[in-house]
């Protein structure tokens, strides 16, 4: 049996659908089990005796974290440590989701799993420390780092751009941050395969295949959206620098992740980001037509 933590979030919802689709038994929790309370986490683990735990819960508000460091650390470090300790006590394997923000972002080639971490904001620091806490408490841990995540069950860049492109005549999007979009559905499949195929414990990178900027991503959303009749014909998209959008924390300028290790370990080919986006937009189009 699998314990899915963060069941109601964007990724957790996709993982639940993936497990359902493949007949894998699981129990899902969200805020009903407070991960910052070890006694609550431990008690739940002892009652249900999961063989694997998938942790999709996290504090992800990057900007807000700069002023809310205590809460961010409670969820991303202390909460992870509690889950890992509970997993270890019942002999469960742990899958913990991490992020490209553990890196500084000043690289020039895709980051590998063994590259040194050097986070530059509160969010990234807590996610890095959460990784360390997970391994320290439970050696039977897989960490899947991902980036630029989007999915149908939560706010994300794709939904934001679709709304803007439908309601506004123009928008600037930064063209000096490079990475790769990741479909939550694709990541959910990788999580399920990790449980089933049991690669060696350790850190793995998973995101879409390719290397683009946020502007490139927005441009492709518009191109595909127009092609399938999801977006209007008139919209002016313009590139700009990150300096035009002042922020409390510097975003990684380069956060492309190398997926070679997970492709080899799971025997899969990661989908190119454009293909995953096409599937996502087509699903949105079909859903809108069904509910029209």
C-alpha positions as CSV (number, residue, x, y, z in Angstrom):
1,X,0.0,0.0,0.0
2,X,1.2,3.5,-0.8
3,X,0.7,6.6,1.3
4,X,0.3,9.7,-0.9
5,X,1.0,12.9,1.0
6,X,-0.2,16.2,-0.5
7,X,-3.0,14.3,-2.3
8,X,-5.0,17.4,-3.2
9,X,-2.2,19.5,-4.8
10,X,-1.4,19.8,-8.5
11,X,1.1,17.0,-8.5
12,X,-0.6,14.9,-5.8
13,X,-3.9,14.8,-7.8
14,X,-2.1,13.6,-10.9
15,X,-0.3,10.9,-8.9
16,X,-3.6,9.8,-7.4
17,X,-5.1,9.4,-11.0
18,X,-2.0,7.5,-12.1
19,X,-2.1,5.1,-9.2
20,X,-5.9,4.6,-9.8
21,X,-5.3,4.0,-13.5
22,X,-2.8,1.2,-12.8
23,X,-4.7,-0.4,-9.9
24,X,-2.2,0.5,-7.2
25,X,-3.7,0.7,-3.7
26,X,-3.1,3.9,-1.9
27,X,-4.3,6.2,0.9
28,X,-4.1,9.9,0.3
29,X,-3.8,12.7,2.9
30,X,-3.5,16.4,2.7
31,X,-3.8,18.9,5.6
32,X,-5.7,16.3,7.6
33,X,-2.3,14.9,8.7
34,X,0.0,17.7,9.7
35,X,3.5,16.8,8.5
36,X,5.1,19.3,10.9
37,X,3.8,17.2,13.8
38,X,5.8,14.0,14.1
39,X,3.4,12.3,16.4
40,X,0.6,12.7,13.8
41,X,2.8,11.5,10.9
42,X,4.1,8.5,12.9
43,X,0.7,7.5,14.2
44,X,-0.7,7.5,10.7
45,X,2.2,5.4,9.4
46,X,1.8,2.9,12.2
47,X,-1.9,2.5,11.6
48,X,-1.6,2.1,7.8
49,X,1.8,0.4,7.4
50,X,2.6,1.7,3.9
51,X,5.2,0.0,1.8
52,X,6.0,3.3,0.0
53,X,5.3,6.9,0.8
54,X,5.1,9.6,-1.9
55,X,5.6,13.1,-0.5
56,X,4.1,15.8,-2.8
57,X,3.6,18.3,0.0
58,X,5.7,21.4,0.1
59,X,5.8,25.1,0.7
60,X,6.3,26.4,-2.9
61,X,5.6,30.2,-2.8
62,X,9.1,31.3,-3.8
63,X,8.5,35.0,-3.2
64,X,6.5,34.7,0.0
65,X,9.1,32.4,1.5
66,X,11.5,35.3,1.8
67,X,9.2,36.8,4.5
68,X,7.8,33.5,5.8
69,X,11.0,31.5,6.3
70,X,9.9,29.8,9.5
71,X,6.8,28.3,8.0
72,X,8.7,27.4,4.8
73,X,11.3,25.5,6.8
74,X,8.7,23.8,8.9
75,X,7.1,22.2,5.8
76,X,10.2,21.8,3.6
77,X,12.7,20.5,6.1
78,X,11.0,19.6,9.4
79,X,8.0,18.0,7.7
80,X,10.2,16.0,5.3
81,X,12.3,14.8,8.2
82,X,9.2,13.7,10.1
83,X,7.9,11.8,7.0
84,X,11.3,10.1,6.5
85,X,11.6,9.1,10.1
86,X,8.1,7.6,10.0
87,X,8.9,5.8,6.8
88,X,12.1,4.4,8.3
89,X,10.2,3.2,11.4
90,X,7.7,1.1,9.4
91,X,10.2,0.0,6.7
92,X,8.7,2.1,3.9
93,X,10.4,3.4,0.9
94,X,10.1,7.2,0.4
95,X,9.8,9.2,-2.8
96,X,10.3,12.9,-2.1
97,X,9.8,15.7,-4.7
98,X,12.5,18.4,-4.9
99,X,13.3,21.2,-7.3
100,X,15.8,22.8,-9.6
101,X,16.0,25.7,-7.1
102,X,18.6,23.7,-5.1
103,X,21.1,24.9,-7.7
104,X,22.3,28.5,-8.1
105,X,21.4,28.7,-11.7
106,X,24.6,30.0,-13.0
107,X,25.5,26.9,-15.0
108,X,25.8,26.4,-18.7
109,X,25.0,22.7,-19.2
110,X,22.2,20.6,-17.8
111,X,22.6,19.9,-14.1
112,X,23.4,16.4,-13.1
113,X,22.4,14.8,-9.9
114,X,25.9,14.9,-8.4
115,X,26.5,18.5,-9.2
116,X,27.1,20.7,-6.1
117,X,24.0,22.4,-4.8
118,X,24.1,26.2,-4.1
119,X,20.6,27.6,-3.6
120,X,20.2,31.4,-3.5
121,X,16.8,31.9,-1.7
122,X,14.9,30.7,1.3
123,X,12.8,28.3,-0.8
124,X,15.8,26.7,-2.5
125,X,17.7,26.5,0.8
126,X,14.8,24.7,2.5
127,X,14.3,22.3,-0.4
128,X,18.1,21.4,-0.3
129,X,18.0,21.0,3.4
130,X,14.9,18.8,3.0
131,X,16.8,16.5,0.7
132,X,19.5,16.1,3.3
133,X,17.0,15.5,6.1
134,X,15.2,12.8,4.0
135,X,18.4,10.8,3.4
136,X,19.6,11.2,6.9
137,X,16.4,9.8,8.4
138,X,15.7,7.1,5.8
139,X,18.3,5.6,3.5
140,X,15.6,4.0,1.4
141,X,14.7,7.3,-0.3
142,X,14.3,8.4,-3.9
143,X,14.4,12.2,-4.5
144,X,13.0,13.4,-7.8
145,X,14.0,16.9,-8.6
146,X,11.8,18.7,-11.1
147,X,11.2,22.1,-12.6
148,X,8.7,24.4,-14.3
149,X,5.8,22.1,-13.3
150,X,2.3,22.6,-14.7
151,X,-0.9,20.5,-14.6
152,X,-4.6,20.6,-14.7
153,X,-5.2,20.6,-10.9
154,X,-3.5,23.8,-9.9
155,X,-2.4,27.3,-10.8
156,X,0.6,27.3,-13.1
157,X,2.2,29.2,-16.0
158,X,0.2,27.6,-18.7
159,X,-3.2,28.5,-17.2
160,X,-1.9,32.0,-16.4
161,X,-0.8,32.5,-20.0
162,X,-4.0,31.1,-21.4
163,X,-6.0,33.6,-19.3
164,X,-3.9,36.5,-20.3
165,X,-3.9,35.6,-24.0
166,X,-7.7,35.5,-23.9
167,X,-8.3,38.6,-21.9
168,X,-5.4,41.0,-22.8
169,X,-3.9,42.3,-26.0
170,X,-0.2,42.0,-25.1
171,X,2.2,40.7,-22.5
172,X,5.9,40.7,-21.9
173,X,7.6,37.4,-20.8
174,X,11.2,37.0,-19.5
175,X,13.6,35.7,-22.1
176,X,16.7,35.3,-19.9
177,X,15.8,32.3,-17.7
178,X,16.4,28.9,-19.2
179,X,14.8,25.6,-18.2
180,X,12.3,23.0,-19.3
181,X,8.6,22.8,-18.6
182,X,7.4,19.6,-16.9
183,X,3.9,18.0,-17.2
184,X,2.6,16.9,-13.8
185,X,1.1,14.0,-15.6
186,X,4.5,12.9,-16.9
187,X,6.1,13.3,-13.5
188,X,3.3,11.2,-11.9
189,X,4.1,8.4,-14.3
190,X,7.8,8.6,-13.4
191,X,6.8,8.4,-9.7
192,X,4.6,5.3,-10.3
193,X,7.4,3.6,-12.3
194,X,9.9,4.4,-9.6
195,X,7.7,2.5,-7.1
196,X,7.2,-0.4,-9.5
197,X,10.7,-0.8,-10.9
198,X,12.7,0.1,-7.7
199,X,15.8,1.7,-9.2
200,X,18.8,2.3,-6.8
201,X,17.9,4.8,-4.0
202,X,19.3,8.3,-4.5
203,X,18.6,11.5,-6.4
204,X,17.1,11.6,-9.9
205,X,16.2,14.5,-12.2
206,X,12.9,14.6,-14.1
207,X,11.6,17.4,-16.3
208,X,10.5,17.7,-19.9
209,X,13.2,17.2,-22.7
210,X,14.6,20.3,-24.3
211,X,15.9,23.7,-23.3
212,X,14.0,27.0,-23.6
213,X,13.2,30.3,-21.9
214,X,9.9,31.3,-20.4
215,X,9.3,33.5,-23.5
216,X,9.8,30.4,-25.7
217,X,7.3,28.5,-23.5
218,X,4.7,31.3,-23.8
219,X,5.2,31.6,-27.6
220,X,4.6,27.8,-28.0
221,X,1.5,27.9,-25.8
222,X,0.2,30.6,-28.1
223,X,1.1,28.8,-31.3
224,X,-0.4,25.5,-30.2
225,X,-3.4,27.2,-28.6
226,X,-4.2,29.1,-31.8
227,X,-3.7,25.9,-33.9
228,X,-6.4,24.0,-32.0
229,X,-8.8,26.9,-31.6
230,X,-8.1,27.5,-27.9
231,X,-6.9,31.0,-28.3
232,X,-7.8,34.1,-30.3
233,X,-5.8,35.2,-33.3
234,X,-4.7,38.6,-32.0
235,X,-2.2,38.7,-29.2
236,X,1.2,40.5,-29.0
237,X,3.8,38.6,-27.1
238,X,7.1,40.3,-26.4
239,X,10.4,39.2,-24.8
240,X,11.9,41.1,-21.9
241,X,14.6,40.8,-19.2
242,X,14.1,39.6,-15.6
243,X,15.1,43.1,-14.5
244,X,11.8,44.4,-15.8
245,X,10.0,42.3,-13.1
246,X,11.7,43.2,-9.8
247,X,11.5,40.3,-7.3
248,X,12.5,39.6,-3.7
249,X,14.5,36.6,-4.7
250,X,16.7,35.9,-7.7
251,X,15.3,33.1,-9.9
252,X,17.8,30.6,-11.4
253,X,18.9,31.9,-14.8
254,X,19.7,28.4,-15.9
255,X,17.9,25.4,-14.5
256,X,17.9,22.7,-17.2
257,X,18.1,19.2,-15.6
258,X,20.0,16.2,-17.1
259,X,17.5,13.3,-17.3
260,X,20.0,10.6,-18.4
261,X,20.1,8.9,-15.0
262,X,16.4,8.4,-14.6
263,X,15.9,7.4,-18.3
264,X,18.5,4.7,-17.8
265,X,17.2,3.6,-14.3
266,X,13.6,3.3,-15.4
267,X,14.1,2.3,-19.0
268,X,12.1,5.2,-20.3
269,X,12.4,8.1,-22.8
270,X,11.4,11.5,-21.3
271,X,8.9,13.2,-23.6
272,X,10.0,16.4,-25.4
273,X,8.3,19.4,-23.7
274,X,6.4,20.4,-26.8
275,X,4.7,17.0,-27.1
276,X,3.6,17.1,-23.4
277,X,2.3,20.6,-23.8
278,X,0.3,19.5,-26.9
279,X,-1.3,16.7,-24.9
280,X,-2.1,19.1,-22.1
281,X,-3.7,21.8,-24.3
282,X,-5.7,19.2,-26.3
283,X,-7.1,17.9,-23.0
284,X,-8.1,21.4,-22.0
285,X,-9.8,22.0,-25.3
286,X,-11.7,18.7,-25.0
287,X,-12.8,19.5,-21.5
288,X,-14.0,23.0,-22.5
289,X,-16.0,21.5,-25.3
290,X,-17.5,18.9,-23.0
291,X,-18.7,21.5,-20.5
292,X,-19.8,24.1,-23.1
